[in-house]
Amino acid sequence: MRAFATRARHDVIIAAALAIPALAQLWVIQASLGTSAMPSIADASLAMARFLAYPLLLGFTDWPASAWIWVAAFLHALALVGLLIPPDSRKRRLALVGLFLLSAVSSVLRCKPPTMMHPAWAGPRYFFFPFVFLNWIWLDALLSGRTRLNRLVPATVAALILISTSRHFNRRHQHLDWKGAVRELSSQGQATFPVHYDGSRERQYKVKLAQCGNRICQVY
């Protein structure tokens, strides 16, 4: 995106050097045998909308309705486009927007299906870099605003992000009885161990283990 904005020769060369291997990787993924890792357009679009909507909505609900996701994503995208209008800050903000898009697309391609991702409950690692770049963009807009009106939208977005973060800053895990499973394994030779999925007992899964001589093996 910087190369597109500046049209400078060295930026174009760097962009081409990065784009060609990325396109080659996408081609390899698409052409690989078996089920393609490429997500559908519908899933990818919804996942990208969530990257924009979740920072604004998670302070109110963990699972926003699809309509709210699309509305919040549209408004957030519109606000980001507005941040690119001032010419004195356009280059640095364009670079940050490009990094956000690159990291978000990378997460969408790495998770299958991408609609499973959730910043608090399922795969928060996929949201780490996109959210970092979004925070940098809005922090830059907030600190560089020269009037109260210019700082109003960045301050509002920053407040929503802080509210969303505060509700999920300390992730807790409900207690699972691992000690009981260990005692059962020692006394009976096999036991079923509970394993956390997202910290909730309601969504745990189980692994059955048994003593196999001098080692522990999984029973299917």
N, C-alpha and C positions, 0 to 999 in steps of 0.2 A: 504494500500500500504506500509506503514511503517512495518507492521507485515510481509508482503511478503519479504521485503528487509532485515530486521534484523533477522527474524526467532526466535526472543527472546520470551520466554514463556509469559511474562507479556503483550507484544504487541499483541500476538496471542489471549490471553484472552480478551483484550480490543476490538480487532477487531471483535471477535465472538460476544461479548456482544452488539456491535453496529449493526452488520450485521443481526443477527437473528431477532430483532424487525423490521428492515427495510424490510427484505424479507417477514415477516408476513404482514406488511402493503401493500406491493405490491400484495400479494396473495389476501388480502381482497378487494383491489381495482379491481383486475381482476375478482374476483368471485362475485362481487356485482351485484344485479339485475339491469336490464335496460342496457342502453348503457355503454360500458366499457369506463373508463377514461384513459385507456392506449392508448397512441398514436400509430399510425402505424410506422413501421420501417422506411419508407421513410420520414415521417414527423419528426420523432425523429432525424434521421441522418442529415437532412437539418438544423434543429434547432441547433444541436451540432456544425455543420460546421459554422453557423452564429456566435456562441459564440467566435469562433477563428478568423473569418474573419472580423466582424464588427469593432473591434478596429483598424484594419489596413486600412479599406476602407472608413469609414464614413467621413473622412476628404476630400474626393473627390466627393462622391455622397451619398445621403440618401438611395437610393434603388439600390445597386449593382446588376448586372446581376448574374444569377446563376453560370455561368462559372467562373466569378471572385471570387465568394464566395468559390467555391470548390478549386480553385487554391490557394487563400490566406489562406484558412483553412489548406490545405496540407502543405504549406510552414511554417506556424506558428507552426503546430504540429511537423514538422521535426525539427524546431529550438528548440522547447521545449525538444524534445528527446535529442538533442545535449547538452542541459544544464545539463542533468543527467549523462553525461559521466564522468566528473571530480569526483573522489571518495571523495575528501575532502568536497564537497558541495552537494553530492548526496542525503543524508538523508533529509536535510532540504528542498531541492528543490522538492524531491519526495513527501514530506508531503504537500507542497503547490500545486503541481500538483494534488494530490489526493483531496485536498479541492476544487480546481477549478472544477474537474470532478464531485464531489459530489454535489456541489451547482448548477452546470449546469444541471445535470440530474434531480435534485429536481425541478428546474424551468420548465424543459420540462414536467415533470409529473404533475405539478400543473396547467399548462395552456393548454386549449383545444380549438382548435388545437394549438400545440406549434409554428406553422409557423406564427401565428398572432403576436407573440412577436416582438417588435422593441425597441431598447434602447433609442430612441429619441421620438417616436410617439405613441407607443402602449405598455404599460406595462414595462416601464424602471425599475421598481422594480425587475423584474425577472432577470435583468442583473447586479444588484448592486454587490452582493457577488462574482459571477464569475469574473467580471472585477476587483474587489479589489484584488482577489488572483492572477490574471494575472499580475496586476501591481506590486505586491510584488515580484513575480518571476523575472520579468525583472529588477526591481530596485535592487534586490539582485545580479543579473548577472552583472549589470552595475557597481555597487559599488565594487564588488569583482574581477573585471577584472584587471589583472596585466599588460597587455600590451595594446597598442592601437588597435591591431588586435582583441584581446579578447573582447574589449569594442565596436567594430564596430557594430556588429549585435544588441546587447542590446540597443545601442544608436539610431540605426535606428528604431527599434521597438518602443522605448520610444518616439521618435519624431513623428512617425505616430499616436501613441495613443494620444499625446498632441494635434496634429492637429485635430484629430477626436473629442476630448473633447471640444476644443475651439469653434468648429462650433455649438455645441449644449449645451454649458455651461449655457447660459441664455435662457430659453425657454419662448417665448412670446405668449400671447393670443390675438387674434383679438377681437375687440369690438363687443359685442352683446347687443341688445337693451332690457335689462331687465326692465329698468324704464318704457319704453313704455308698456311692457306687464303688469306691475303692475298697471299702470293707467287704462289700458283696463279692467283688472280684477275688479278694484274698481268701474268702471263706468258701465260695462256691465254684471258683474257677472261671466264671464268666459274669459279665454285668453289662448293663446298658448305661452309657454315660450321656448326660444331657450336654448340649453344646449351644452356645449363644449364636444367634443370627444377627440381631440388632439390639441386644440387651434386654429384651422382653421375654418373659417365660412363655407367653402365648405363642411366640414365633420361634421357639427353639427347635432344633432337630436332634436326633439321637444317633449315637454310634455304639455298636455292640462290640465289646472286646472280650478276649478269652486268653487264658494262660496256655501258651504253646511251648512247653518245655521251659527253657530259661529265658523266654522272651514273651512279649505281649503281641498278639495278632488280632486283626479285625475279622469279625465274623459277619458274613453276608447272608 
